[in-house]
Amino acid sequence: MDISSSSAALSGAARHYGTAKRVTAPTALDAPKPNDGGMLAKGVESFSEVMQSVETTATQYAAGTTDAQSVVEALANAEMALETAVTVRNRVVEAYQELLRMPI
């Protein structure tokens, strides 16, 4: 097992965990700013980069230029990114449903 690639996978997973924690459990100090659409755009861009990385790694593996461990690490990062995206989506849907239940 290559230590440098393993630490890179852990660092990517930790980054995604930190993003999910910030998005799903905001505190009063982390209240969203009125015109802060940049965080969502950065999240979407990061998700896109992770998925592109998986495609690139899988293509390189098919061509025989990388090893299977790199593919597994890229897939683990992609799984964490997808779980984060689903969690964010679920929180947005819950908030929308809560708004719908509010009396006018």
C-alpha positions in Angstrom: 0.0 0.0 0.0 1.4 3.4 -1.0 1.4 5.8 1.9 1.3 8.9 -0.2 -1.8 7.9 -2.2 -3.5 6.6 1.0 -3.0 9.9 2.7 -4.3 11.7 -0.4 -7.5 9.7 -0.2 -7.9 10.4 3.5 -7.3 14.1 2.9 -10.0 14.1 0.2 -12.4 12.2 2.4 -11.7 14.6 5.3 -12.3 17.6 3.1 -15.7 16.2 2.0 -16.6 15.3 5.5 -15.8 18.9 6.6 -18.0 20.3 3.8 -20.9 18.0 4.8 -20.6 18.9 8.4 -20.6 22.6 7.7 -23.6 22.4 5.3 -25.7 20.1 7.4 -25.1 21.4 10.9 -24.8 25.2 10.8 -24.6 27.1 14.0 -25.7 30.6 14.9 -22.2 31.9 14.2 -22.2 30.2 10.8 -25.5 31.7 9.7 -25.6 32.2 5.9 -25.1 35.6 4.6 -27.9 37.2 2.5 -26.1 37.2 -0.9 -23.8 34.3 -0.4 -24.5 32.1 -3.5 -20.8 31.4 -3.9 -20.7 28.5 -1.4 -23.3 26.5 -3.4 -21.4 27.2 -6.6 -18.1 26.1 -5.1 -19.8 22.9 -3.8 -21.2 22.1 -7.3 -17.8 22.9 -8.9 -16.0 20.6 -6.3 -18.5 17.8 -7.0 -17.9 18.2 -10.7 -14.1 18.0 -10.2 -14.4 14.9 -8.1 -16.5 13.1 -10.7 -14.2 14.2 -13.5 -11.3 12.8 -11.5 -13.0 9.4 -11.3 -13.6 9.4 -15.0 -10.0 10.3 -15.7 -8.7 7.6 -13.3 -11.0 4.9 -14.7 -9.9 5.8 -18.3 -6.2 5.7 -17.2 -6.8 2.3 -15.6 -8.5 1.0 -18.7 -5.5 2.2 -20.7 -3.1 0.5 -18.3 -1.4 3.6 -17.1 -2.5 3.5 -13.4 -3.1 0.9 -10.8 -6.4 -0.4 -9.3 -5.7 1.3 -5.9 -5.9 4.7 -7.6 -9.3 3.8 -9.0 -10.6 2.5 -5.7 -9.4 5.8 -4.0 -11.0 7.9 -6.6 -14.3 5.9 -6.3 -14.2 6.4 -2.5 -13.8 10.1 -2.9 -16.7 10.1 -5.4 -18.9 8.2 -3.0 -18.2 10.7 -0.2 -19.0 13.6 -2.6 -22.2 11.9 -3.7 -23.3 11.3 -0.2 -22.6 14.9 0.7 -24.6 16.1 -2.3 -27.6 13.8 -1.4 -27.4 15.1 2.2 -27.5 18.7 1.1 -30.4 17.9 -1.3 -32.3 16.2 1.5 -31.8 19.2 3.8 -33.0 21.6 1.1 -36.1 19.5 0.5 -36.9 19.3 4.2 -36.5 23.1 4.5 -38.9 23.6 1.5 -41.4 21.2 3.0 -41.2 23.1 6.3 -42.0 26.3 4.4 -45.0 24.7 2.8 -46.3 23.7 6.1 -46.2 27.2 7.5 -49.5 29.0 7.8 -49.9 32.1 5.6 
